[in-house]
């Protein structure tokens, strides 16, 4: 029997969530992985962004764990996931391999549902467009993190055939992303370390390794297609991500739908119930189709 996917809470018997922590060895990194709930239920893997660790998902995980097997982990060079060298690879392909290692360790016999927020979504996009993804990822729910290659292809297409609507969308996203220039500047890491935000300072390597590389004059967006069912949750009060960067993925996905939440960027912390509802709807829909 397929378990119910309705969110619920502890009953009067005082039932407690089963929690466990482990280390998953990746390529040059020891990933700190945490699991909640019953392993016999559908697995949901939550991937965090910057400047967060797995803790950004805690309220969402606690709610999901009553009906799902929930996996959280600190991505490489973040939180307790220590790399074996200071200059470890934090490119999107390396981050996607880490996600695959977590999937293999925590859901070896069945595809898992992946949920990404911010840079967690960006790196999960990298994974769902890999050839191995359809057999290992049952669905992908994306919050506040576009596919960088899809955005790059959209911008290049707009440069070849400009349109008023497209130019307005591109300008809006450019304004919303203007903060990135400060994050990739040489002064950002020492400023964050001086403020005591050492983990956030390490995480800036994600921006430098992936955004600066993609902005080089000789850089070309890759063709990144996927048949994994994708749900994009548009957070309308997120100042960093505009709809145009989300719709850039439409031509590259065979199964994509989009919903809207009138909340801000840190929805996993501020509105966990709304996020849980979207995740469970996606899991239930994909489970029904399978």
N, C-alpha and C positions, 0 to 999 in steps of 0.2 A: 504494500500500500504506500502511495506517495504521501509523505508527511504534509500536514497543513502548513501553509506559508503565511498564515495570519499572525501579526505581531501580538504577543501576549506577555504577561509578567508572572512572577512567581505566584504559586497558589498558596493557600493557607497552611499547607504542610511545611512551608519554609524551605522548599526546594532551592538548591543553590546551583549556579552555573558551574560547570566543570571547566577549569582553566589549566593551561599547561604552557610552559615556555621551553624553547629549545634553540639550538644553534644549527643553522643550515650552512654548510660550506659551499660557497660559490667560487668563481674564478677570481682569486686574489682578495676575497672578502669573507668574513664570518658574519652571516646575517642573523640578527636577533629576531626570532619569530615567536609569536604568541598566538595561542589557539583558545577559542571559547566554544562551548556547546558540544552537541552530539555529532560525532564523526559520521554517523549513519545518515545524517540529513544533508541537504545540498550545501556544498562548500562555497562561501563567499570570501574572496580575498580583497582586503582594503589596502590601497596604496596611497601613501600620504605625499604631500608636496613640500614646498619651501615656504617658510623657515621651520616647518613642523617636523615632528617624529610621528610614530604610530599613535601617540597619545591624542592627536587631533581627532581620531576616530573613536575614542573610548565610549562616548555616549551612544553613538550609532552601533558599535559592536555589542554593547550590553543589551541593547534592544533586539538586535538581530539574532543574538545567540539563543534566544528561547525557541527559535524555529529553524535556525541554520547552524552549520558548522562554520565558524567565523575565524579567519586568519588575518592577523596584522603583522607587519614587520617594519623595522627601520631600514630604509633603503641605504645603499652603500655610502659609507663615510658620514652617515647621519646617526644620531642617537647612539645606541650600543652596537651598531654594525660597523665594526672596525675593519679597515682595509689593511693589507699586508705591507703597503708602502705608501708614503705621503703623496706621491704623484699617481695614485691608482687611477685607472681608466674610469671615467664617469660619463662616457658617451652614451647615447641612447641605445645602441646595440648591446653594450655591456649591461645597462640597467634592465633591458628586456630579457637578457639571459638570466639575470638574478631572479626576475619574476618567474621564469620557467623553472628554475631550481626550486623556488618556494612551492610552485604548483606540484612538481614531481615529489617533493618531500611530504606535502600535507594532503594532497588529493591524488594519489598515484593511480587509482583505478577508475576515475571518472573526471570528466571536464568540470572545471570550477567557473563560477561567476566572478568576474573581476570588476572592482569599482575603483576609480581613480579620481583624485582631487588635485588641482593645480599641477605641479610637476609630476605627481603620481599619475594623473591622467595623460600627460604628455608621454611618459615612458610606457604606460600601458597601451597607448596607441601604437607605439613602436612594436610592441609584442603582438597585438592582434593582427597586424599586417604581415607577420612572418608566416612562412609556409606551415610551420608546426602548429599554429594557433587553433585552427578548427577542431583538432583532436584534443586540445588541452584546455581551451577557453570556451565555455558554454555561452557566455554573453559578456558584454562590456558596457558598464554604465559610467559615463564621463561627466565630471563636474569641473568647470573652470579650467580646462586645459585642452587646447586644440591639437590636432596633428600638424606638426611644423611643416612637413612636406606638402600637405594639402594646402596650407596657407600660402606656402611659397609658390605652388603651382597656380593658385588663384591670383596672386599678385602679378606673376609673369603673364598670365592670360589677360589680366586687366591692362597691363602695359601695352600688349599687342592690340587689344580691342577695347579701348576705354569706353565706359558708359557713365552717365550721370549717377545712377544708383550705385554702381560699383565704386566709383571714385569717392562718393560720400561715405560708403562703408569702409573703404580703405583708410580714408582720412580719420574717421572716428576711431578705428582700431589703432592707428598710429599714435593718436593723442593718448588713448588709454594705455598704450605700451611705452610711453615716453619715460617712465620710471626705470625701465630696463637699462638705459644708458648709465644711470648712476650705479646700478648693481654690478655692471661689468667693468666699471672703472677701477684702476689700481688702488684707489683710496678706500673703496668699500670694505674689503676684508679687515684692514687695520682699524678702521672706525668701529666695526662690529665687535672686534676682539677687545678694543678699549672699553666698549660698553658692556663687556662680559658675555656677549652672545657668540661664544666660540663655535657652537654647533651651527648656528646660522652662517657664520663666516665660512666654515668648511663647505656648506651647501651652495655657496656662490659658484663653486667649481662647475655646477650643473649649467649655469648660465654661460660661463666662459667656454665650456667644452662644446656646447650644442648651439647656442645662439650666435656666438661670434663666428664659429665655423660656417654656419648657414648663411651669414651675411657677407662672406667673402665674394668679390666680384666673379670668381670662377666657380662658385658653388651653384649646383643645379638641384632642384627638388627631385627626389626619386619618385617613381610610380609606386605608390603604396596602396594596394587594394586589399579589401577584406570581405569575407563572407560571414564573419562572426556577427551575430545580432548586436547592434549598437543602440544604446539609448543615450542621447545627449540631454542632460538636464541644464537648461539655460537659467542661470541665476540673474534676473533682470537688474538687480541692484549691485552687481559686481562691477566695480569701476574698471577692472583690468581686461575683461573679455567682452567683446561685442558680438552680436549675432552673426555678422559677416564672416568672422573667423570660424564660426561653427558650421555655417552652411557651406564653407569651402570643402567640407568632407563629403557632401552629398554625392558628387559624381564617382566617388571611390569606394562606396559601400553598397553592397547588394541588399542589406537589411538594416536600415537606419530609421529611427523615429526620434522625435524631439518633444520634450515637455518643458513647461515653464514654471519656475518658482519665483515669487516676488520677494526674494531675500538676497542678502549680500554674499560676499566671497566666502566667509567662513561658516557656511551653512551646516557643515557637520558638527560644529560646536554650538551654533546659535539656534538651529532648527533641526535637531536630530530626528524628531518624529517625521518631519516632511521628507527628509532624505531616506529614512527607513521605508516609508511608503513607496517611494519611487523604486528603490532597490527591490523590494518584495514584489512589486507589480511586474518588474522586468523578469525576475526569477520565475514567477508564476507563469507569465506569458510564454517564456521559452520552454519551461517544463511542460506546459500544456501542448505546445507544438511538437515536442519530441515524443 
